[in-house]
Amino acid sequence: MARSRGTTVPGYVNKHGVTVVRGTETPGTDHGQYVYVMRCPSDHEFGANGSDLWQRKCPVCQGGRPGLCY
């Protein structure tokens, strides 16, 4: 499992109300990153690079970028 620090800790809620659910072993698309599962206030889940968690919006209801596979 990828290490959890700061914004990568499950339960962290970013400025858009999106919560980090858990880390995965899936490599992300940014150098050295792993995919984390995030959940928006409307319960949509999507994957995001650990380096993006603080700023990600839900791709379904907030107009965010498409989520990553996990």
N, CA, C, O and CB atoms as a CASP TS submission, in Angstrom:
PFRMAT TS
TARGET T0000
AUTHOR 0000-0000-0000
METHOD Language model
MODEL 1
PARENT N/A
ATOM      1  N   MET     1       0.852  -1.185   0.000  1.00  0.00           N
ATOM      2  CA  MET     1       0.000   0.000   0.000  1.00  0.00           C
ATOM      3  C   MET     1       0.890   1.239   0.000  1.00  0.00           C
ATOM      4  O   MET     1       1.930   1.273   0.658  1.00  0.00           O
ATOM      5  CB  MET     1      -0.965   0.003   1.230  1.00  0.00           C
ATOM      6  N   ALA     2       0.470   2.241  -0.739  1.00  0.00           N
ATOM      7  CA  ALA     2       1.211   3.496  -0.775  1.00  0.00           C
ATOM      8  C   ALA     2       1.164   4.144   0.606  1.00  0.00           C
ATOM      9  O   ALA     2       0.190   3.987   1.342  1.00  0.00           O
ATOM     10  CB  ALA     2       0.633   4.455  -1.857  1.00  0.00           C
ATOM     11  N   ARG     3       2.216   4.865   0.945  1.00  0.00           N
ATOM     12  CA  ARG     3       2.269   5.521   2.243  1.00  0.00           C
ATOM     13  C   ARG     3       1.226   6.621   2.362  1.00  0.00           C
ATOM     14  O   ARG     3       0.904   7.290   1.380  1.00  0.00           O
ATOM     15  CB  ARG     3       3.649   6.090   2.483  1.00  0.00           C
ATOM     16  N   SER     4       0.702   6.806   3.565  1.00  0.00           N
ATOM     17  CA  SER     4      -0.297   7.844   3.807  1.00  0.00           C
ATOM     18  C   SER     4       0.318   8.986   4.602  1.00  0.00           C
ATOM     19  O   SER     4       0.833   8.791   5.703  1.00  0.00           O
ATOM     20  CB  SER     4      -1.516   7.268   4.552  1.00  0.00           C
ATOM     21  N   ARG     5       0.255  10.188   4.020  1.00  0.00           N
ATOM     22  CA  ARG     5       0.721  11.399   4.702  1.00  0.00           C
ATOM     23  C   ARG     5      -0.192  12.551   4.307  1.00  0.00           C
ATOM     24  O   ARG     5      -0.610  12.643   3.153  1.00  0.00           O
ATOM     25  CB  ARG     5       2.216  11.718   4.348  1.00  0.00           C
ATOM     26  N   GLY     6      -0.498  13.420   5.245  1.00  0.00           N
ATOM     27  CA  GLY     6      -1.250  14.624   4.934  1.00  0.00           C
ATOM     28  C   GLY     6      -2.510  14.371   4.127  1.00  0.00           C
ATOM     29  O   GLY     6      -3.453  13.743   4.608  1.00  0.00           O
ATOM     30  N   THR     7      -2.518  14.864   2.898  1.00  0.00           N
ATOM     31  CA  THR     7      -3.710  14.774   2.066  1.00  0.00           C
ATOM     32  C   THR     7      -4.003  13.359   1.583  1.00  0.00           C
ATOM     33  O   THR     7      -5.075  13.115   1.030  1.00  0.00           O
ATOM     34  CB  THR     7      -3.569  15.681   0.888  1.00  0.00           C
ATOM     35  N   THR     8      -3.077  12.418   1.775  1.00  0.00           N
ATOM     36  CA  THR     8      -3.308  11.040   1.333  1.00  0.00           C
ATOM     37  C   THR     8      -3.899  10.154   2.429  1.00  0.00           C
ATOM     38  O   THR     8      -4.115   8.964   2.202  1.00  0.00           O
ATOM     39  CB  THR     8      -2.011  10.437   0.845  1.00  0.00           C
ATOM     40  N   VAL     9      -4.158  10.701   3.585  1.00  0.00           N
ATOM     41  CA  VAL     9      -4.730   9.926   4.683  1.00  0.00           C
ATOM     42  C   VAL     9      -6.217   9.688   4.428  1.00  0.00           C
ATOM     43  O   VAL     9      -6.952  10.642   4.174  1.00  0.00           O
ATOM     44  CB  VAL     9      -4.518  10.652   6.038  1.00  0.00           C
ATOM     45  N   PRO    10      -6.678   8.434   4.489  1.00  0.00           N
ATOM     46  CA  PRO    10      -8.108   8.187   4.335  1.00  0.00           C
ATOM     47  C   PRO    10      -8.906   9.054   5.315  1.00  0.00           C
ATOM     48  O   PRO    10      -8.565   9.161   6.493  1.00  0.00           O
ATOM     49  CB  PRO    10      -8.425   6.690   4.557  1.00  0.00           C
ATOM     50  N   GLY    11      -9.966   9.664   4.805  1.00  0.00           N
ATOM     51  CA  GLY    11     -10.774  10.573   5.612  1.00  0.00           C
ATOM     52  C   GLY    11     -10.483  12.038   5.337  1.00  0.00           C
ATOM     53  O   GLY    11     -11.278  12.904   5.702  1.00  0.00           O
ATOM     54  N   TYR    12      -9.344  12.332   4.691  1.00  0.00           N
ATOM     55  CA  TYR    12      -9.031  13.717   4.333  1.00  0.00           C
ATOM     56  C   TYR    12     -10.101  14.232   3.371  1.00  0.00           C
ATOM     57  O   TYR    12     -10.470  13.536   2.424  1.00  0.00           O
ATOM     58  CB  TYR    12      -7.605  13.826   3.692  1.00  0.00           C
ATOM     59  N   VAL    13     -10.599  15.443   3.607  1.00  0.00           N
ATOM     60  CA  VAL    13     -11.596  16.072   2.754  1.00  0.00           C
ATOM     61  C   VAL    13     -10.979  17.314   2.136  1.00  0.00           C
ATOM     62  O   VAL    13     -10.510  18.199   2.852  1.00  0.00           O
ATOM     63  CB  VAL    13     -12.887  16.424   3.552  1.00  0.00           C
ATOM     64  N   ASN    14     -10.977  17.387   0.804  1.00  0.00           N
ATOM     65  CA  ASN    14     -10.367  18.547   0.148  1.00  0.00           C
ATOM     66  C   ASN    14     -11.337  19.724   0.082  1.00  0.00           C
ATOM     67  O   ASN    14     -12.461  19.637   0.578  1.00  0.00           O
ATOM     68  CB  ASN    14      -9.901  18.176  -1.264  1.00  0.00           C
ATOM     69  N   LYS    15     -10.903  20.818  -0.528  1.00  0.00           N
ATOM     70  CA  LYS    15     -11.679  22.061  -0.561  1.00  0.00           C
ATOM     71  C   LYS    15     -12.973  21.946  -1.370  1.00  0.00           C
ATOM     72  O   LYS    15     -13.819  22.837  -1.300  1.00  0.00           O
ATOM     73  CB  LYS    15     -10.832  23.171  -1.132  1.00  0.00           C
ATOM     74  N   HIS    16     -13.141  20.866  -2.133  1.00  0.00           N
ATOM     75  CA  HIS    16     -14.354  20.643  -2.921  1.00  0.00           C
ATOM     76  C   HIS    16     -15.289  19.630  -2.255  1.00  0.00           C
ATOM     77  O   HIS    16     -16.297  19.229  -2.838  1.00  0.00           O
ATOM     78  CB  HIS    16     -13.985  20.164  -4.324  1.00  0.00           C
ATOM     79  N   GLY    17     -14.946  19.218  -1.027  1.00  0.00           N
ATOM     80  CA  GLY    17     -15.774  18.273  -0.285  1.00  0.00           C
ATOM     81  C   GLY    17     -15.577  16.825  -0.700  1.00  0.00           C
ATOM     82  O   GLY    17     -16.388  15.965  -0.358  1.00  0.00           O
ATOM     83  N   VAL    18     -14.492  16.546  -1.442  1.00  0.00           N
ATOM     84  CA  VAL    18     -14.203  15.184  -1.905  1.00  0.00           C
ATOM     85  C   VAL    18     -13.293  14.512  -0.878  1.00  0.00           C
ATOM     86  O   VAL    18     -12.294  15.087  -0.446  1.00  0.00           O
ATOM     87  CB  VAL    18     -13.534  15.192  -3.331  1.00  0.00           C
ATOM     88  N   THR    19     -13.653  13.288  -0.493  1.00  0.00           N
ATOM     89  CA  THR    19     -12.960  12.561   0.572  1.00  0.00           C
ATOM     90  C   THR    19     -12.051  11.469   0.010  1.00  0.00           C
ATOM     91  O   THR    19     -12.416  10.767  -0.933  1.00  0.00           O
ATOM     92  CB  THR    19     -13.974  11.947   1.538  1.00  0.00           C
ATOM     93  N   VAL    20     -10.857  11.336   0.603  1.00  0.00           N
ATOM     94  CA  VAL    20      -9.965  10.222   0.271  1.00  0.00           C
ATOM     95  C   VAL    20     -10.502   8.986   0.976  1.00  0.00           C
ATOM     96  O   VAL    20     -10.664   8.979   2.196  1.00  0.00           O
ATOM     97  CB  VAL    20      -8.472  10.520   0.692  1.00  0.00           C
ATOM     98  N   VAL    21     -10.780   7.933   0.196  1.00  0.00           N
ATOM     99  CA  VAL    21     -11.319   6.694   0.748  1.00  0.00           C
ATOM    100  C   VAL    21     -10.195   5.733   1.122  1.00  0.00           C
ATOM    101  O   VAL    21     -10.156   5.215   2.238  1.00  0.00           O
ATOM    102  CB  VAL    21     -12.271   6.031  -0.254  1.00  0.00           C
ATOM    103  N   ARG    22      -9.272   5.499   0.172  1.00  0.00           N
ATOM    104  CA  ARG    22      -8.170   4.561   0.427  1.00  0.00           C
ATOM    105  C   ARG    22      -7.129   4.683  -0.669  1.00  0.00           C
ATOM    106  O   ARG    22      -7.402   5.183  -1.761  1.00  0.00           O
ATOM    107  CB  ARG    22      -8.688   3.103   0.516  1.00  0.00           C
ATOM    108  N   GLY    23      -5.946   4.222  -0.359  1.00  0.00           N
ATOM    109  CA  GLY    23      -4.889   4.125  -1.355  1.00  0.00           C
ATOM    110  C   GLY    23      -4.972   2.785  -2.062  1.00  0.00           C
ATOM    111  O   GLY    23      -5.635   1.861  -1.592  1.00  0.00           O
ATOM    112  N   THR    24      -4.286   2.688  -3.204  1.00  0.00           N
ATOM    113  CA  THR    24      -4.230   1.425  -3.934  1.00  0.00           C
ATOM    114  C   THR    24      -2.774   1.131  -4.285  1.00  0.00           C
ATOM    115  O   THR    24      -1.892   1.958  -4.054  1.00  0.00           O
ATOM    116  CB  THR    24      -5.119   1.475  -5.222  1.00  0.00           C
ATOM    117  N   GLU    25      -2.536  -0.031  -4.832  1.00  0.00           N
ATOM    118  CA  GLU    25      -1.210  -0.410  -5.321  1.00  0.00           C
ATOM    119  C   GLU    25      -1.055  -0.057  -6.801  1.00  0.00           C
ATOM    120  O   GLU    25      -0.018  -0.346  -7.399  1.00  0.00           O
ATOM    121  CB  GLU    25      -0.969  -1.914  -5.106  1.00  0.00           C
ATOM    122  N   THR    26      -2.070   0.561  -7.391  1.00  0.00           N
ATOM    123  CA  THR    26      -2.068   0.886  -8.813  1.00  0.00           C
ATOM    124  C   THR    26      -1.207   2.109  -9.081  1.00  0.00           C
ATOM    125  O   THR    26      -1.451   3.160  -8.489  1.00  0.00           O
ATOM    126  CB  THR    26      -3.495   1.123  -9.315  1.00  0.00           C
ATOM    127  N   PRO    27      -0.202   2.009  -9.958  1.00  0.00           N
ATOM    128  CA  PRO    27       0.609   3.184 -10.294  1.00  0.00           C
ATOM    129  C   PRO    27      -0.256   4.271 -10.932  1.00  0.00           C
ATOM    130  O   PRO    27      -1.144   3.985 -11.735  1.00  0.00           O
ATOM    131  CB  PRO    27       1.762   2.794 -11.246  1.00  0.00           C
ATOM    132  N   GLY    28       0.018   5.510 -10.562  1.00  0.00           N
ATOM    133  CA  GLY    28      -0.711   6.638 -11.130  1.00  0.00           C
ATOM    134  C   GLY    28      -0.088   7.105 -12.432  1.00  0.00           C
ATOM    135  O   GLY    28       0.808   6.460 -12.975  1.00  0.00           O
ATOM    136  N   THR    29      -0.570   8.223 -12.920  1.00  0.00           N
ATOM    137  CA  THR    29      -0.068   8.778 -14.179  1.00  0.00           C
ATOM    138  C   THR    29       0.983   9.861 -13.966  1.00  0.00           C
ATOM    139  O   THR    29       1.621  10.284 -14.930  1.00  0.00           O
ATOM    140  CB  THR    29      -1.214   9.340 -14.986  1.00  0.00           C
ATOM    141  N   ASP    30       1.180  10.319 -12.741  1.00  0.00           N
ATOM    142  CA  ASP    30       2.252  11.262 -12.409  1.00  0.00           C
ATOM    143  C   ASP    30       3.452  10.462 -11.912  1.00  0.00           C
ATOM    144  O   ASP    30       3.287   9.386 -11.337  1.00  0.00           O
ATOM    145  CB  ASP    30       1.784  12.310 -11.330  1.00  0.00           C
ATOM    146  N   HIS    31       4.643  10.975 -12.128  1.00  0.00           N
ATOM    147  CA  HIS    31       5.878  10.297 -11.735  1.00  0.00           C
ATOM    148  C   HIS    31       5.870   9.925 -10.250  1.00  0.00           C
ATOM    149  O   HIS    31       5.707  10.781  -9.380  1.00  0.00           O
ATOM    150  CB  HIS    31       7.086  11.185 -12.044  1.00  0.00           C
ATOM    151  N   GLY    32       6.048   8.638  -9.983  1.00  0.00           N
ATOM    152  CA  GLY    32       6.162   8.149  -8.613  1.00  0.00           C
ATOM    153  C   GLY    32       4.865   8.152  -7.816  1.00  0.00           C
ATOM    154  O   GLY    32       4.903   7.962  -6.600  1.00  0.00           O
ATOM    155  N   GLN    33       3.737   8.359  -8.448  1.00  0.00           N
ATOM    156  CA  GLN    33       2.462   8.442  -7.730  1.00  0.00           C
ATOM    157  C   GLN    33       1.685   7.137  -7.820  1.00  0.00           C
ATOM    158  O   GLN    33       1.894   6.324  -8.721  1.00  0.00           O
ATOM    159  CB  GLN    33       1.615   9.587  -8.281  1.00  0.00           C
ATOM    160  N   TYR    34       0.790   6.961  -6.865  1.00  0.00           N
ATOM    161  CA  TYR    34      -0.152   5.846  -6.859  1.00  0.00           C
ATOM    162  C   TYR    34      -1.558   6.409  -6.923  1.00  0.00           C
ATOM    163  O   TYR    34      -1.796   7.570  -6.589  1.00  0.00           O
ATOM    164  CB  TYR    34       0.035   4.948  -5.599  1.00  0.00           C
ATOM    165  N   VAL    35      -2.490   5.565  -7.359  1.00  0.00           N
ATOM    166  CA  VAL    35      -3.888   5.971  -7.450  1.00  0.00           C
ATOM    167  C   VAL    35      -4.557   5.821  -6.087  1.00  0.00           C
ATOM    168  O   VAL    35      -4.362   4.827  -5.388  1.00  0.00           O
ATOM    169  CB  VAL    35      -4.634   5.136  -8.519  1.00  0.00           C
ATOM    170  N   TYR    36      -5.349   6.828  -5.725  1.00  0.00           N
ATOM    171  CA  TYR    36      -6.165   6.804  -4.519  1.00  0.00           C
ATOM    172  C   TYR    36      -7.625   6.844  -4.934  1.00  0.00           C
ATOM    173  O   TYR    36      -7.978   7.465  -5.937  1.00  0.00           O
ATOM    174  CB  TYR    36      -5.816   7.991  -3.570  1.00  0.00           C
ATOM    175  N   VAL    37      -8.470   6.180  -4.160  1.00  0.00           N
ATOM    176  CA  VAL    37      -9.905   6.200  -4.415  1.00  0.00           C
ATOM    177  C   VAL    37     -10.490   7.383  -3.654  1.00  0.00           C
ATOM    178  O   VAL    37     -10.224   7.566  -2.466  1.00  0.00           O
ATOM    179  CB  VAL    37     -10.588   4.851  -3.990  1.00  0.00           C
ATOM    180  N   MET    38     -11.293   8.184  -4.357  1.00  0.00           N
ATOM    181  CA  MET    38     -11.928   9.352  -3.759  1.00  0.00           C
ATOM    182  C   MET    38     -13.441   9.234  -3.904  1.00  0.00           C
ATOM    183  O   MET    38     -13.941   8.554  -4.801  1.00  0.00           O
ATOM    184  CB  MET    38     -11.413  10.661  -4.414  1.00  0.00           C
ATOM    185  N   ARG    39     -14.163   9.906  -3.006  1.00  0.00           N
ATOM    186  CA  ARG    39     -15.635   9.892  -3.043  1.00  0.00           C
ATOM    187  C   ARG    39     -16.143  11.308  -2.838  1.00  0.00           C
ATOM    188  O   ARG    39     -15.739  12.007  -1.908  1.00  0.00           O
ATOM    189  CB  ARG    39     -16.225   8.932  -1.956  1.00  0.00           C
ATOM    190  N   CYS    40     -17.043  11.716  -3.733  1.00  0.00           N
ATOM    191  CA  CYS    40     -17.618  13.058  -3.631  1.00  0.00           C
ATOM    192  C   CYS    40     -18.810  13.035  -2.668  1.00  0.00           C
ATOM    193  O   CYS    40     -19.240  11.960  -2.248  1.00  0.00           O
ATOM    194  CB  CYS    40     -18.053  13.580  -5.034  1.00  0.00           C
ATOM    195  N   PRO    41     -19.347  14.208  -2.316  1.00  0.00           N
ATOM    196  CA  PRO    41     -20.507  14.252  -1.412  1.00  0.00           C
ATOM    197  C   PRO    41     -21.733  13.512  -1.955  1.00  0.00           C
ATOM    198  O   PRO    41     -22.613  13.133  -1.182  1.00  0.00           O
ATOM    199  CB  PRO    41     -20.878  15.691  -1.137  1.00  0.00           C
ATOM    200  N   SER    42     -21.802  13.299  -3.281  1.00  0.00           N
ATOM    201  CA  SER    42     -22.927  12.565  -3.878  1.00  0.00           C
ATOM    202  C   SER    42     -22.649  11.062  -3.995  1.00  0.00           C
ATOM    203  O   SER    42     -23.409  10.334  -4.634  1.00  0.00           O
ATOM    204  CB  SER    42     -23.243  13.134  -5.257  1.00  0.00           C
ATOM    205  N   ASP    43     -21.558  10.605  -3.375  1.00  0.00           N
ATOM    206  CA  ASP    43     -21.159   9.189  -3.318  1.00  0.00           C
ATOM    207  C   ASP    43     -20.605   8.612  -4.617  1.00  0.00           C
ATOM    208  O   ASP    43     -20.551   7.390  -4.752  1.00  0.00           O
ATOM    209  CB  ASP    43     -22.321   8.377  -2.907  1.00  0.00           C
ATOM    210  N   HIS    44     -20.193   9.433  -5.572  1.00  0.00           N
ATOM    211  CA  HIS    44     -19.498   8.924  -6.758  1.00  0.00           C
ATOM    212  C   HIS    44     -18.057   8.651  -6.365  1.00  0.00           C
ATOM    213  O   HIS    44     -17.448   9.457  -5.662  1.00  0.00           O
ATOM    214  CB  HIS    44     -19.578   9.939  -7.960  1.00  0.00           C
ATOM    215  N   GLU    45     -17.502   7.534  -6.803  1.00  0.00           N
ATOM    216  CA  GLU    45     -16.100   7.210  -6.523  1.00  0.00           C
ATOM    217  C   GLU    45     -15.290   7.264  -7.805  1.00  0.00           C
ATOM    218  O   GLU    45     -15.780   6.927  -8.883  1.00  0.00           O
ATOM    219  CB  GLU    45     -15.976   5.817  -5.868  1.00  0.00           C
ATOM    220  N   PHE    46     -14.030   7.699  -7.671  1.00  0.00           N
ATOM    221  CA  PHE    46     -13.121   7.788  -8.806  1.00  0.00           C
ATOM    222  C   PHE    46     -11.693   7.726  -8.295  1.00  0.00           C
ATOM    223  O   PHE    46     -11.434   7.950  -7.113  1.00  0.00           O
ATOM    224  CB  PHE    46     -13.363   9.088  -9.618  1.00  0.00           C
ATOM    225  N   GLY    47     -10.762   7.417  -9.201  1.00  0.00           N
ATOM    226  CA  GLY    47      -9.357   7.344  -8.843  1.00  0.00           C
ATOM    227  C   GLY    47      -8.629   8.632  -9.190  1.00  0.00           C
ATOM    228  O   GLY    47      -8.979   9.318 -10.150  1.00  0.00           O
ATOM    229  N   ALA    48      -7.606   8.955  -8.392  1.00  0.00           N
ATOM    230  CA  ALA    48      -6.805  10.157  -8.619  1.00  0.00           C
ATOM    231  C   ALA    48      -5.375   9.926  -8.141  1.00  0.00           C
ATOM    232  O   ALA    48      -5.137   9.140  -7.224  1.00  0.00           O
ATOM    233  CB  ALA    48      -7.427  11.376  -7.899  1.00  0.00           C
ATOM    234  N   ASN    49      -4.433  10.614  -8.767  1.00  0.00           N
ATOM    235  CA  ASN    49      -3.042  10.564  -8.315  1.00  0.00           C
ATOM    236  C   ASN    49      -2.942  11.156  -6.915  1.00  0.00           C
ATOM    237  O   ASN    49      -3.658  12.098  -6.575  1.00  0.00           O
ATOM    238  CB  ASN    49      -2.111  11.324  -9.297  1.00  0.00           C
ATOM    239  N   GLY    50      -2.052  10.598  -6.113  1.00  0.00           N
ATOM    240  CA  GLY    50      -1.843  11.119  -4.768  1.00  0.00           C
ATOM    241  C   GLY    50      -1.462  12.587  -4.759  1.00  0.00           C
ATOM    242  O   GLY    50      -1.802  13.306  -3.819  1.00  0.00           O
ATOM    243  N   SER    51      -0.768  13.042  -5.781  1.00  0.00           N
ATOM    244  CA  SER    51      -0.330  14.441  -5.847  1.00  0.00           C
ATOM    245  C   SER    51      -1.466  15.410  -6.170  1.00  0.00           C
ATOM    246  O   SER    51      -1.299  16.622  -6.039  1.00  0.00           O
ATOM    247  CB  SER    51       0.758  14.586  -6.883  1.00  0.00           C
ATOM    248  N   ASP    52      -2.612  14.888  -6.589  1.00  0.00           N
ATOM    249  CA  ASP    52      -3.749  15.734  -6.983  1.00  0.00           C
ATOM    250  C   ASP    52      -4.895  15.766  -5.988  1.00  0.00           C
ATOM    251  O   ASP    52      -5.863  16.495  -6.204  1.00  0.00           O
ATOM    252  CB  ASP    52      -4.272  15.275  -8.288  1.00  0.00           C
ATOM    253  N   LEU    53      -4.823  15.016  -4.925  1.00  0.00           N
ATOM    254  CA  LEU    53      -5.973  14.844  -4.037  1.00  0.00           C
ATOM    255  C   LEU    53      -6.499  16.151  -3.466  1.00  0.00           C
ATOM    256  O   LEU    53      -7.709  16.313  -3.308  1.00  0.00           O
ATOM    257  CB  LEU    53      -5.607  13.929  -2.911  1.00  0.00           C
ATOM    258  N   TRP    54      -5.621  17.072  -3.161  1.00  0.00           N
ATOM    259  CA  TRP    54      -6.023  18.323  -2.533  1.00  0.00           C
ATOM    260  C   TRP    54      -6.897  19.192  -3.433  1.00  0.00           C
ATOM    261  O   TRP    54      -7.616  20.066  -2.948  1.00  0.00           O
ATOM    262  CB  TRP    54      -4.805  19.095  -2.122  1.00  0.00           C
ATOM    263  N   GLN    55      -6.834  18.950  -4.761  1.00  0.00           N
ATOM    264  CA  GLN    55      -7.553  19.837  -5.680  1.00  0.00           C
ATOM    265  C   GLN    55      -8.584  19.141  -6.565  1.00  0.00           C
ATOM    266  O   GLN    55      -9.257  19.809  -7.349  1.00  0.00           O
ATOM    267  CB  GLN    55      -6.573  20.536  -6.550  1.00  0.00           C
ATOM    268  N   ARG    56      -8.728  17.827  -6.463  1.00  0.00           N
ATOM    269  CA  ARG    56      -9.612  17.098  -7.381  1.00  0.00           C
ATOM    270  C   ARG    56     -11.086  17.377  -7.138  1.00  0.00           C
ATOM    271  O   ARG    56     -11.544  17.505  -6.002  1.00  0.00           O
ATOM    272  CB  ARG    56      -9.363  15.619  -7.264  1.00  0.00           C
ATOM    273  N   LYS    57     -11.816  17.467  -8.254  1.00  0.00           N
ATOM    274  CA  LYS    57     -13.266  17.590  -8.256  1.00  0.00           C
ATOM    275  C   LYS    57     -13.829  16.292  -8.828  1.00  0.00           C
ATOM    276  O   LYS    57     -13.152  15.589  -9.578  1.00  0.00           O
ATOM    277  CB  LYS    57     -13.743  18.844  -9.086  1.00  0.00           C
ATOM    278  N   CYS    58     -15.063  15.983  -8.472  1.00  0.00           N
ATOM    279  CA  CYS    58     -15.722  14.789  -8.999  1.00  0.00           C
ATOM    280  C   CYS    58     -15.963  14.956 -10.500  1.00  0.00           C
ATOM    281  O   CYS    58     -16.477  15.986 -10.935  1.00  0.00           O
ATOM    282  CB  CYS    58     -17.062  14.524  -8.256  1.00  0.00           C
ATOM    283  N   PRO    59     -15.590  13.938 -11.297  1.00  0.00           N
ATOM    284  CA  PRO    59     -15.821  14.031 -12.736  1.00  0.00           C
ATOM    285  C   PRO    59     -17.301  13.897 -13.117  1.00  0.00           C
ATOM    286  O   PRO    59     -17.683  14.254 -14.232  1.00  0.00           O
ATOM    287  CB  PRO    59     -15.019  12.966 -13.445  1.00  0.00           C
ATOM    288  N   VAL    60     -18.121  13.394 -12.219  1.00  0.00           N
ATOM    289  CA  VAL    60     -19.533  13.187 -12.526  1.00  0.00           C
ATOM    290  C   VAL    60     -20.374  14.433 -12.214  1.00  0.00           C
ATOM    291  O   VAL    60     -21.167  14.874 -13.045  1.00  0.00           O
ATOM    292  CB  VAL    60     -20.066  11.989 -11.743  1.00  0.00           C
ATOM    293  N   CYS    61     -20.197  14.990 -11.025  1.00  0.00           N
ATOM    294  CA  CYS    61     -21.105  16.072 -10.622  1.00  0.00           C
ATOM    295  C   CYS    61     -20.439  17.426 -10.374  1.00  0.00           C
ATOM    296  O   CYS    61     -21.133  18.415 -10.137  1.00  0.00           O
ATOM    297  CB  CYS    61     -21.820  15.667  -9.391  1.00  0.00           C
ATOM    298  N   GLN    62     -19.095  17.487 -10.425  1.00  0.00           N
ATOM    299  CA  GLN    62     -18.418  18.759 -10.170  1.00  0.00           C
ATOM    300  C   GLN    62     -17.617  19.253 -11.372  1.00  0.00           C
ATOM    301  O   GLN    62     -16.944  20.281 -11.286  1.00  0.00           O
ATOM    302  CB  GLN    62     -17.502  18.621  -8.976  1.00  0.00           C
ATOM    303  N   GLY    63     -17.681  18.541 -12.479  1.00  0.00           N
ATOM    304  CA  GLY    63     -16.954  18.973 -13.676  1.00  0.00           C
ATOM    305  C   GLY    63     -15.466  18.713 -13.643  1.00  0.00           C
ATOM    306  O   GLY    63     -14.713  19.357 -14.374  1.00  0.00           O
ATOM    307  N   GLY    64     -15.021  17.781 -12.810  1.00  0.00           N
ATOM    308  CA  GLY    64     -13.601  17.447 -12.718  1.00  0.00           C
ATOM    309  C   GLY    64     -13.126  16.581 -13.882  1.00  0.00           C
ATOM    310  O   GLY    64     -13.922  16.079 -14.675  1.00  0.00           O
ATOM    311  N   ARG    65     -11.803  16.422 -13.960  1.00  0.00           N
ATOM    312  CA  ARG    65     -11.202  15.550 -14.988  1.00  0.00           C
ATOM    313  C   ARG    65     -11.638  14.112 -14.770  1.00  0.00           C
ATOM    314  O   ARG    65     -11.998  13.731 -13.656  1.00  0.00           O
ATOM    315  CB  ARG    65      -9.651  15.648 -14.964  1.00  0.00           C
ATOM    316  N   PRO    66     -11.606  13.301 -15.843  1.00  0.00           N
ATOM    317  CA  PRO    66     -11.964  11.886 -15.679  1.00  0.00           C
ATOM    318  C   PRO    66     -11.102  11.206 -14.610  1.00  0.00           C
ATOM    319  O   PRO    66      -9.918  11.515 -14.472  1.00  0.00           O
ATOM    320  CB  PRO    66     -11.818  11.144 -17.017  1.00  0.00           C
ATOM    321  N   GLY    67     -11.694  10.295 -13.870  1.00  0.00           N
ATOM    322  CA  GLY    67     -10.962   9.570 -12.851  1.00  0.00           C
ATOM    323  C   GLY    67     -10.040   8.522 -13.453  1.00  0.00           C
ATOM    324  O   GLY    67     -10.206   8.112 -14.602  1.00  0.00           O
ATOM    325  N   LEU    68      -9.065   8.095 -12.661  1.00  0.00           N
ATOM    326  CA  LEU    68      -8.116   7.053 -13.077  1.00  0.00           C
ATOM    327  C   LEU    68      -8.667   5.687 -12.681  1.00  0.00           C
ATOM    328  O   LEU    68      -9.413   5.561 -11.710  1.00  0.00           O
ATOM    329  CB  LEU    68      -6.708   7.283 -12.437  1.00  0.00           C
ATOM    330  N   CYS    69      -8.287   4.667 -13.451  1.00  0.00           N
ATOM    331  CA  CYS    69      -8.674   3.296 -13.112  1.00  0.00           C
ATOM    332  C   CYS    69      -7.924   2.839 -11.871  1.00  0.00           C
ATOM    333  O   CYS    69      -6.769   3.209 -11.661  1.00  0.00           O
ATOM    334  CB  CYS    69      -8.397   2.337 -14.292  1.00  0.00           C
ATOM    335  N   TYR    70      -8.581   2.041 -11.061  1.00  0.00           N
ATOM    336  CA  TYR    70      -7.953   1.470  -9.878  1.00  0.00           C
ATOM    337  C   TYR    70      -8.362   0.084  -9.680  1.00  0.00           C
ATOM    338  O   TYR    70      -7.926  -0.558  -8.725  1.00  0.00           O
ATOM    339  CB  TYR    70      -8.265   2.249  -8.668  1.00  0.00           C
TER
END
